[in-house]
Amino acid sequence: MCGPTPRRRYDPAVRTGEEAPRGALALPTGAAGTSAEAITAGVRAWVGSAPLRDLVGHFGGDWPGGDVAAVLAGLDDFSARHWDFRGGRERPDAREPAFDPATARLALATAAALGMVRPAPPARSRYAHLVVLGGLAHACQRRVAYAAHLLRAGTRVTGEVAVLGSFRPLSEVERQALDKAGVGPCDTEVAALDAAVRREFRVPAPAQDDGRDAGHPHHSWSSRTYRPAGCPPVRVLAAPSSEPARRRAHTADTQRFWAGHVLLRAGDPVLMVTAPIYVPFQHCDALRTLAVPYGCALETVGVDPALPDLAGLPEPTPTPGRYLQEIRSAIRSMRALHTALG
């Protein structure tokens, strides 16, 4: 199913991960070997942008003073008070605030300006690795389907397709969404990812199956490698938590765990697939966990909801509250990245 097909045409100026959909702010650069100063400049430009300043002002906040670290700390604190609707819960359990029409419109416009609404296609025709990030159950199905679409459309991957998740239990809402999509019973995020890989790549069983059942999902891990005909190897990985006493594995844990399982070399172009709403925060997490320590090139794209290949896998339209929550996630991810850069 990954055999040769007509290759898409690309702009001859190859992007390196820092460009954004038309009209959106650029994210910190993902070019291979970029200096800490250049990444910091990208963080400063994104968090100090006019759309984010206007949003903070609309919610009654004064813009934090000081250097980049002080601004990020101030925005982290402000967003915790005004845009944290999860309260430590999983995303499906976040409350949805009631906003007046003007506030709702501003939230959506800010998200669009920050690169969280409109997807951009991959810039290159060839990557060392294609990484699919897990998420809510329906998103797992869409992201794996999008990865399969990219391979069918001519994107070359010389290493592997890595599908990253954890043993996070699925909520009842997620299980119902999978039932509606015709996906068999799945209890965890990684099971949903595994089911999507088997369906989209038409592989009945893994060629390799490894892992460790530690008796608790925060400590356990698994690695299944499929070898679909005409495709690069597809690895489905469930990571353990780096703080098992406090929480489940999060995005950065899965990225680090994968990097420890693959020979990631300096200069390798890596394409990361997620949903548009998560692109800023997951791009910055990946800069911190992959690009900075390994020197690889990093590009992060969101699934294009208009693709016919995804017609049977609908995803709910994000609400103003969800966009504000993920603007907070991006702020926190950029703060962690800036701290890591020293």
Summary of the structure (lengths in Angstrom):
residues: 342
radius of gyration: 19.2
end to end distance: 45.3
largest distance: 56.7
contacts: 1183
relative contact order: 0.18
helix: 42%
strand: 13%
